[in-house]
Amino acid sequence: MKKILFIAVLFIFAACVQDEINENAKVVDSGSENDFQLYQDGNDRSINLDQFYEKQLDVPYTQTPTKDQVLDIIYPCNENITKPYKCIVLFHGGGWMFGDKRSETLKSIFQALGQGYAVVSVNVRLSGKKQWPAQLHDAKTAIRFLRAHAKKYQLDTDKIVVWGASSGGHIAQMLATTNGYTEFEDLKYGWKNYSSKVQGVVSWYGISDLTKLSGQGIEAATILMGFDVQLHPEQTFRANPINYVTTSVPRMLFVHGTADNVSPYIQSVEMFDKIQNITKDPSRAKLITFENAVHGDSVIKTTQNVLNNLDFVDDILWKGNNPFRTDNLIKIEVEE
């Protein structure tokens, strides 16, 4: 019986790993040309988490939990990785009003599971239920929760990198630029004795200034804030990461396409420039540009780009020496 159980577990574990990187594998995880439209049309599918052997799903992260304030913890697909696990915390896109922590738009980022990382994917309250700053309060509470329960969930939370796409990139940037600002916390949700500071950000076509969005982005930001952000730009000040850049801002990687018609490319350019100018530290910010790429473009979601972005994460969490990087890819399935 033990032998049968061992074989079954081995099969499940092996199912999470694909073959070595080749030219076709680099683009296997491409996604929708426009994440926002995908969500809006209701065509977003979910990542099938049954393929991952070890996980904790729908974990409430507040002391007054709701069904919206939950997270998933997916553990690395390599049984030889040292515990506690380094972790990347994900925030999905969807214009603050759509999306989910298991969205297929995130699936290529789940390659981190095969590269020495646990992935924590977070749901925050959407703008249809709560306006800003509820989303930031939730995100900060989730980080505090992870630190308060690091031992229980076998996570190394001394340093945390957050990774977000689109509106999730905005939340990730806000987490980083408001490190240590108590006025951006809502401690009634719990874990007040733990830090919500993050040590790094990967922002995919994220938003640094709500007043400089276009098209669908402006509409989404107006719903988030509860007023027309173009008519009242001064009222968005406390929701713009670019307004909180200081010399202590953690390292950030910006990945953006020049043809983005939702969150224009200038969003990442100006944020990158401001960090460089204020910190005088060339390593503090990095900008990866994809020429002619639109919002949520598949070229940004290629496995090769994810692996390149993980090099940046490695520098923060492993000091550049991640012993668990591999040429093996994870086969990430979505529900039909």
C-alpha positions, 0 to 999 in steps of 0.5 A: 500500500505504501509503495502504491501511495508513493508512486501516486504522489510521485506521479502527481509531482512529476505532472507539474514539470514539463520538458526543457526550454525550447523555442516553442516552450518560450511562447506556450503561455501566451494569453489574451491581447487585452486582459481587461476586455477578457475579464469584462466579456466574462471569458477569463478561465481559471488555472486548474490548481488540481495539478499542484500537489501541495497547496492551501486554498481560499485562506482568509487573511483578515480577522473578520474574514469575507469571501473576498479577502482570501488567498491561495498558497501554492508550494514549489513543484520541487520536493528538494527545495529548502523550507521555509520557502521564498515567496512571491505574492501575486495581485491579479489585474482586471481594472480593480473591478474584475478578476480573480487570484486564479485567473489564467492571465497569471498562469505564466507567472506560476512558472515561479513554482518550478524555480524555487518559489512558493506563489501566494495569489491574493484576492482583494475586494473589488471596486464594485463592492468597496472603493479605494483605499479598501484594495490597498488595506486588503493587500497590506493586511495580506502581507501582515497575515503572511508574516504572522503565519509564516511558520504555519505555512512554511514561508520565508517572509523576511523579504517579500516580492510582490508581482502585479499585472495592470491594476494589480501592478498598481496595488503592488506599486502602492504597497512598495511606495507606502512602506512604513506609512501607518496612515495607509494601513487599516489595522482592524483587519488584524495582525497589527504587530507585523510589518506590511513592508515589501522588498521588491516589485514586478509591475506588468503594465501597471499604473502609477498615476490614475489621471494618466490612463486612457479609454477603459482605464479611465472608466475603471479608475473613476469607479475605483475612486468614486469620482471622475479622475479626469475632472478631479485629478487632485483628489487622486493624489493618495492613490498614485504610487508616483507621488510617494517615491522616496530615497527608501523605495524598494527595487522595482521592475517595470514591464510595459508595451509601447502600444498600451491603450489602457495603461499607457507606456508613459506610466512605467517610464515616468515611474522609472525615471522618478525612482532613478532621479530621487534615489540616484541608484541605477539598480533601484529600478529597471524598465523592460520595454516591448515595442508595439505591445498592447495591454496584456499582450501575449509577448509579455506573458511568454515563459522566457519573459517570466524567467527573465523577470525571475532573475530580478526576483532572485537578486532580491530574495536570493542575492542573485544565487538561487540554487533552484533555478532550472531549465524545466518548465511547469505545464500549467493547465486551465479549467475548460 
